[in-house]
Amino acid sequence: MFTFDIKHAILNGGVEEFFELFSRICNVHVSYYDEKGRHVQPSKGKEIEGVLKELSELGYNGPLTVELDDLGIGNMDFARKVEILRREGRFVEKFFKR
């Protein structure tokens, strides 16, 4: 069993290889990256929608962890960060509604 980290898989060009091991995925880190490799909002990633759609179609129903890095989203107050996390949660959720 392992955690499938979308950001790292995309950066290393191996998303399809992870789908081949789908039955062993126990957690998914939903994240994307900026030009410095920092976590940014997953909804900003071009490849993210396809990856989430594929996971949903394969029947993934385990934990999903939305990853953000304060340095990647800028200087803002706590309430704004929570708002971003909620928005990103809704973005991810739409792929897994059954």
C-alpha positions as CSV (number, residue, x, y, z in Angstrom):
1,M,0.0,0.0,0.0
2,F,1.2,3.5,-0.8
3,T,0.3,7.2,-1.1
4,F,-0.1,8.4,-4.6
5,D,1.2,12.0,-4.7
6,I,-0.1,13.6,-7.9
7,K,2.4,16.5,-7.9
8,H,5.4,14.1,-7.6
9,A,3.9,11.7,-10.2
10,I,3.4,14.5,-12.7
11,L,6.8,16.0,-12.1
12,N,8.4,12.6,-12.7
13,G,6.2,11.7,-15.7
14,G,4.8,8.6,-14.1
15,V,1.1,9.1,-13.6
16,E,0.1,6.1,-15.8
17,E,2.5,3.9,-13.9
18,F,0.6,4.6,-10.7
19,F,-2.7,3.7,-12.3
20,E,-1.2,0.3,-13.1
21,L,-0.8,-0.1,-9.3
22,F,-4.2,1.3,-8.5
23,S,-5.2,-1.6,-6.2
24,R,-2.3,-0.7,-3.9
25,I,-3.2,3.1,-3.5
26,C,-4.4,3.8,0.1
27,N,-4.2,7.6,0.1
28,V,-4.0,10.4,-2.6
29,H,-2.2,13.7,-2.1
30,V,-3.9,16.1,-4.4
31,S,-1.5,18.9,-5.2
32,Y,0.1,20.8,-8.0
33,Y,3.2,23.0,-8.2
34,D,4.5,26.4,-9.3
35,E,7.7,27.1,-11.2
36,K,9.7,26.7,-7.9
37,G,8.1,23.3,-7.2
38,R,6.0,24.5,-4.3
39,H,2.5,23.3,-3.7
40,V,-0.2,25.5,-5.2
41,Q,-3.9,25.1,-5.6
42,P,-4.7,21.8,-7.3
43,S,-7.2,23.5,-9.6
44,K,-4.4,25.4,-11.2
45,G,-2.9,22.2,-12.6
46,K,-3.7,21.4,-16.2
47,E,-3.3,17.6,-15.7
48,I,-5.1,17.4,-12.3
49,E,-8.6,17.1,-13.7
50,G,-7.7,14.1,-15.9
51,V,-5.9,12.4,-13.0
52,L,-8.9,12.9,-10.6
53,K,-11.3,11.8,-13.3
54,E,-9.3,8.6,-13.9
55,L,-9.1,7.8,-10.1
56,S,-12.8,8.3,-9.8
57,E,-13.5,6.1,-12.9
58,L,-11.3,3.4,-11.4
59,G,-13.4,3.5,-8.2
60,Y,-11.0,5.2,-5.8
61,N,-12.9,5.9,-2.5
62,G,-10.0,6.3,0.0
63,P,-8.6,9.4,1.7
64,L,-7.8,12.5,-0.4
65,T,-5.4,15.1,1.1
66,V,-5.4,18.6,-0.5
67,E,-1.8,19.9,-0.1
68,L,-1.0,23.6,-0.1
69,D,2.1,25.5,0.8
70,D,1.8,28.9,2.4
71,L,4.8,30.1,0.3
72,G,3.0,29.1,-2.9
73,I,-0.3,30.9,-2.2
74,G,1.1,34.2,-1.0
75,N,0.8,36.3,2.1
76,M,-2.8,36.2,3.4
77,D,-4.7,35.9,6.6
78,F,-6.1,32.7,8.1
79,A,-9.7,33.2,6.9
80,R,-8.5,33.6,3.3
81,K,-6.4,30.4,3.5
82,V,-9.4,28.5,4.8
83,E,-11.5,29.9,2.0
84,I,-9.0,28.6,-0.5
85,L,-8.9,25.2,1.1
86,R,-12.7,24.9,1.0
87,R,-12.7,25.9,-2.7
88,E,-10.1,23.4,-3.5
89,G,-12.0,20.7,-1.5
90,R,-15.1,21.5,-3.6
91,F,-13.0,21.2,-6.8
92,V,-11.8,17.8,-5.8
93,E,-15.1,16.6,-4.5
94,K,-16.9,17.2,-7.8
95,F,-14.9,14.3,-9.3
96,F,-16.0,11.8,-6.7
97,K,-19.7,12.5,-6.2
98,R,-21.7,9.4,-6.9
